[in-house]
Structure formats: C-alpha cells, structure tokens
C-alpha cells in the first residue's frame, strides 16, 4: 500500500529512553595517569669528565648557565693579549645603507674648519665645572738625571713597577687653583724630562696623571680634571710622534705627510714598538688605555691598517671601566684622538656611542647611587657632568656624515621606545614628521617609516597609551601610498589583536582603530584577491570582538550599526556583526532572566531588525540561509514570535534559489549535501515554533514541503527522499504529548493544541503525502542500474519506521517487512548491517511494552547475497 496511518506513531518517553541509552559506568583506577592530564617532560643533560677524579654532573634543561658579564661584553677577547701577540683582531661592522661606501684606508682627509676643535670647548668646561672642596693629587718624587743610566739596565717590567708603585707621595687639601697649578707643573716636568732625554721619567709622569682620571672623589670637578689631564696626554702623544718621525729622516729630509709604513726605517719602527710594548705592560686599565690612545697616531709607522685595527680594540677596552662617568670621558678622549688621526673611520666612533647607550642604565645602580649620596650630589646635577663628553662624541659622529636622517631616526626610535616614556617617543615622532614632510620626502622613505611604526608598536603595545601619543596618528598620515598605508594598518591591527587581553570601550582606542580599519576596508576593490579580503576581514573582526561597553547594550548596538555602515564591502565583517548583534540580544535575555521589560523587549526587537535588514545584503546563499535560521532562533528565544516567523519565512522562500553548484574554496561543488544539512537543522527548529493563529496548522512545515517538492533535484540524487524521511522524524515528534525540547517561555504546538484530534489528523495527512512520495521514488529505482540506491533507501525508511512508528499497527508492520525484503531483494544489502539490525530488534523485544518486536523479528528473514 502506498499510504499508512501515521497516527500510529510510537508514543515516546524521552527521559527513560535517554537513561536506557547511557553507557554503563565502570570505575577505573588510573593512579597517577589520566588521559587529559598534561604530560610534563623534564630533559636532563649529563656531562661526563674523562679526567681522573672528575665526577658527573646533571642539570635540568631549564636551568640557566652562569655568565661572566665582563667576558660576555668583551666577546672573550683580551685586548692586551691580542696586542702583545701581534694578532690581527677581527673587526665586524654592521652593513649600512647600500649607498654608503665603506672606507678602510688609514690615511684620510683631516677635519676642516667647519669642525669645532677641542680647544674652543676647553675654556668653557674649565669655567663651568668648578669646586670649592679640597682636592688631592699623587705625585712622584724627583728623580736625578744621573739615574738614567742605571734605569736603562733594568727590565721594562721592573721600570713600570717602579713607575706604578715606587717613590710616590700624596698632596692633600689642595684648592682648585692649587690643583690646576700642580697639573701645569706636571705638564712642564713632562716637557723638561723629555728634553733632557729622560723618557722613562716622562712616561712615569703620564701614567701618574692618567691614574687621576679614575678618581671621582670630587665628582663635580671631574670634567675640568679631564681637560687638564688630557692636555698632558696630548703633549706626551705629540712628543712621542715627533721623536719617532725625526728618526725617519733620510739625509735630513723628513717624511711626507702621507708617508707609508714601507718608508719608515727599522730603527724608527723598533723604537715605536718599544713604546707600545712598554704601554701594554701597564697593569691598570685606565692609564694603559689613556697612554696608548695618546700615541694612537704612532701606529702609522708600523702598519697602514694600524689605526683602523687599534680603534675597535681600544673601544672594547673601555667596556672594562666600571664607573659610567669615567667611561664616557674615556670614550670622548678616544673620539678626540680618533678624529685627529682618522676622521673617516666613523664605525668605531658610532660603536663607542652605542656602547655608552647600552651602559647608561648603570647610573641607576647601587654603586653610582651610593657615591652620589656620600658626595651629596643630586641626579640632575650628576647628569650635567656627562654633557661635555656626550656633546663631543655626537659632534664627532655627526661631522660630515651623509644627509641620512631617516636611517638614523629608524635606529633612535627603538632606543627611545625601549628606555623612555611617551613624551620622548612623541618628540622623536614629531621630529621625524618635521624632517620628512617638506618636499614630500616621506615618499622615498616608506621602508624606514614602516620600520619605525613596527618598532613603536613592538615596545608600546598598550594601545590606550599608544594612541595618546599626540604625533602617532599624524605620523600615519605620511603613508599616502595606498598599498603601504594598508600594510602599516595591518601591522597595527595584528599587534592589537595579539596584545589586547581585555575588551575595551576606550573612545581614544575605538576612534583610532575605526579609522585604521576603515582605511583597510576602503582599499578593497574589484581587483583585490580573495585571500587579501579574508585577511583584512579577519583583522577587522578581531577588533569588533574586542569592543565591549559592558551593560550599556544600547551603546554596543550603536557601535555595531556604525561598523556596518563603515565595513559594508567585506561580507565576513557583516556576518560577524550579525552574530555579535544576536549575541547581544541573548546577553540581554540572560540579564533579564527571560522576563523582558518593555524597554528590553523593544531593544531585542531592534537587534532582530538589524539582522533582518543586514542578511539580504550577503552574497553567499548558504550564509544567508544559516543566518536566517540562527537569527530566527534568537528571536524565538526572546519571545519575538512574529519576527521569528519572518526569518523562517525568508529562509523558506530562499530555498528555491539554491544553485546546483556552489563555489567552495575556489572550487565548484554540488550543493545537495549543504542543502540537506541546512534542512535537517531547520526541521529541528520547526518542532518548537508555534503556529501563527492566522496562518493555519503547520503553515511553515507545509510551505517548506512545497518548496522541496518544486525544487529541481539532480536525476541521480536521492537527497529529496532523504529529506522527506527526515520530515517523518519531525512529524513523529510533533505527535508526542510532550515535545523532547522547548524554548523557555514560548508555548510550542504541544501546549497550544494539547493533542487535539484535528491537529493530529493534519499531521497524518502530511505523513500520507510524504510516505507516498517516498514509495513512488522507490518504484522508480527498480531499474538495474539503480537497484543499489533502492536498497539503501528502503533500509533507511525501514530504520525510520523502526525508530518512530508504532509497529503494533498491522499496516505499518507489514510496510516495514516489505521494506526489509526490498532492501535484500537484489543482493545489495550489507549482511553485517542487516544482522546487527535484527539483533537490535530482538534486544528491544525484551524491553517493557516492546514484545511485539519479537513477532516482527520472526518475519524478517536474512538473505545471503548469493
């Protein structure tokens, strides 16, 4: 028979069925093991010593190795050892701009008149940095001229020991003028000793003076002391250079200014080396550094590359000076002699300054702070002591450097962001804008400007702080090339999504990021790749998800309305906005615990209206279908029944427009499977949707069935019949006295109709129509090439009747037997499946009120494929 009275649907007790289907609980003792417990792996490293008496040591991989800070800074090199071994140090320089030429020659042009000499700064420093405190100075006792012969017999090391430790006296309680007079006396003594051929005494005076630069007892006088002492060092360096130069005269003809080491005779070279060896033997770092720096120019006698090799080594030596004030003046002196002998070697000068920047934090250390407390010196006053040294170093670095501003700013901005606050960052950005705006210079510097932005957002990822930097957004305005501007905006949004941990309603952040997102959105055109659209949409969606106005739901909805108008060309953003508004409606329901007031009811209707007018603007038909369904569910949950009906009607009317093929990830695929999935979800929702009083019984179900009937299905597709079979599931659930699930505070048809016979009769008519359609389709599959499909559909319908029908009804029982036989008739049924199904029926027959399944099992034969 083609029809069956579906009024005999099996009455369901969903609670007892659920309990019966639960898995049996078996206690299991896992001990320390649990499948969800994270696994902790500890890696250990064992080091075995091969020497006798050694022991093995084991350390966890998480332990940190101890490092010697001085060794790490010096990269494992000892400048004195390298010099004594006469080994060529390896000099590594950073790769600069491609247009900058690397100059390795030792001989270069001297500084011009545009370079302010040290002599012009000397008087100003002496006048500015004075003291009324008493000073002390260590002075050597007089040495007779007659002792010169005996000193020549001593070894160099013994001489220097005597110089550093012997025959010294300390003069105390000197006024500043007395101190300056004594220094001048030492300067004159140096000249006198040199002119009387007492070279060792001269070296002794220079070493003693250099040692004074390690003393910061009267710290505010240190810059003036540096000026006075380095005058002596300059005198010594000049005397040594002229002495060796005089030894190079050939037939009373002196060397030219640009002489080469090859033109220097062996005697002069030996004398020069003798000076360097003596200096290398000085045990204390500060005098060794200063005295060698004083005769740096003498390297010209030994090697063409001598100066360029010594400057990096001397720079590294300064790293061993612990007092930051002493170290910065040592760097200033090295820059001073470096500019005199090789002004073209800027790499070492730059390295000098960067070393200073890296060690500047030492001023906040305990050693410096304790020293300032003892001397009653405040930090602001202490910092002014650095000014002469830094001023000189910067003048040396900047002298005749290229008009290469932006590359410099690119490096400086990182230092500023890392060590300073927003005021200083704002100052740097303002300066960059000032330099790059004239003549649209920024157009040639987009890579550097991008790098600057990247550095800023790397170190300032608190976006309320970032956007309070006044010049940040004006800085972004310099990116006027669209593709570059979009890339910068993407970097900012990626940083925001990565670092923003909590939702925000900060108006500064919202306005700035809306502007940035709008820039990204407006870049989309017909030529934009789909991958690019997805990336931009994902960034904008990440921003939208992070915006929350808390309990101010109306402000939240206003933000979503504004975002919809701004980002209307990116479909994924519109989809996100619809989901966000639906979530907002559900949060309102949660706050009100489902009992809406007049105000909240009006608000959720506004949310529903937002979704209803936004969905049609989407191009993807399945996106529209699913959003209509989802939004209808939200409307139903908020008791907006007429609005829910509108969503469901829109979904029903959209089904006929579903194309046969749709694009999935750039490939065309059949849409049948997607439509089947949607309709199954739709059926599940329709169970709880109450009938409209003016639309008739099951008006939505009838409308959907009409659409399915009229839809043009593929000839080789059985999806229409599978959908009809799922409709039977829905109709069976609708006949139950109490539905399996409900929407809170919404009366479904089980409550509205209360099992009314007319309502059940309407369901029965629908069942007759649906089953007739299924059986007609099964008949059309009787051809040889479709017998397998017929078998599968027959078994599918059999299982539906088995699960939802009341098989005590004879007609229904007979239909199930016919379907069972049809499934096996042509040998296409899977034997294992049929056996398991039969076993299931027999097990069910043992349950209460299911004894009729035993009779059914006897009527279901198993046929072999053969």
Buried (B, 14 or more C-beta within 10 A) or exposed (E): EEBBEBBBBBEBEEEEEEEEEEEEEEEEEEEEEEEEEEEEEEEEEEEEEEEEEEEEEEEEEEEEEEEEEEEEBBEEBBBBEBBEEEEEBEBEEEEBEEEEEEEEEBBBEEBEEEBEEBEEBBEEBBEEBEBEEBBBBEBBEEBEEEEBEEBEEEEEEEBBBBBBEEEBEEEEEBEBEBBBEBBEEBBEBBBEBBEEEBBBBBBBBBBBBBBBBBBBEBBBBBBBBBBBBBBBBBBBBEBBBEBBBEBBEEEEEEBEEEBEBEEBEEEBBEBBBEBBEBBBBBEEBBBBBBBBBBBBBBBBBBBBBBBBBBBBBBBBBBBBBBBBBBBBBBBBBBBBBBBBBBBBBBBBBBBBBBBBEEBBEBBEEEEBEEBBEEBEBEEEEBEEBBEBBBBBBEBBBEBEBEEEBBBBBBBBBBBBBEEEEBEBBBBBBBBBBEBBEEEEEBBEBBEBBBBBBBBBBBBBBEBEEBBBBBBBBEBBEBBEEEEBBBBBBBBBBBBBBEEBEEEBBBEBBBEBBBEBBBBBBEBBEEEEEEEBBEBBBBBBBBBBBBBBBEEEBEEBBEBBBEBBEBBBBBBBBBBBBBBBBBBBBBEBBEEBEBEBEEEBBEBBBBBBBBBBEBBEEBEBBBBBBBBBBBBBBBBBBBBBBEBBBBBBBBBBEBBEEBEEEBEEEEEEEBBBEBBBEBBBBBBBBBBBBBBEEEEEBBBBBBBBBEBBEEBEBEEEBBBBBBBBBBBBBBBBBBBBEEBBEBBEEBEBBBEEBEEEEEBBEBBBEBBBBBBBBBBEBBEEBEEEEBBBBBBBBBBBBBBBBBEBBBBBBEEBBBBBBBBBBBBBBBEBBBEEEBEEBBEBBBEBBEEEEBEBBEEBBEEBEEBEEE
